[in-house]
């Protein structure tokens, strides 16, 4: 079981990650506003590829913000560290590695195997 001190350490890490990710999203939004289409076909193709990569990262960052906020909510509600699948404690090692984790290793593995069957 995770201690209150460990939870506080993780909470501070989550707040830092949230701030960094939100700042990156704001910077990316400004970059999209400042983009100009110019140059030849090769330049435009390179710009489009770069924009697609930025959009993919932005989508990932948006999802990450959501999962961080969800973890912070669980901490606030004193429901942090419990698996949403089986209700058991999530290992401290897993929470240190992935503080936004909602599932223990076994339940996460099961979910991934189940999802891969339908992919």
Secondary structure, 3 states (H helix, E strand, C coil): CCCHHHHHHHHHHHHHHHHHHHHHHHHHHHHHHHCCCCCCHHHHHHHHHHHHHHHHHHHHHHHHHHHHHHHHHHHHCCCCCECCCCCCECCHHHHHHCCCCCCCHHHHHHHHHHHHHHC
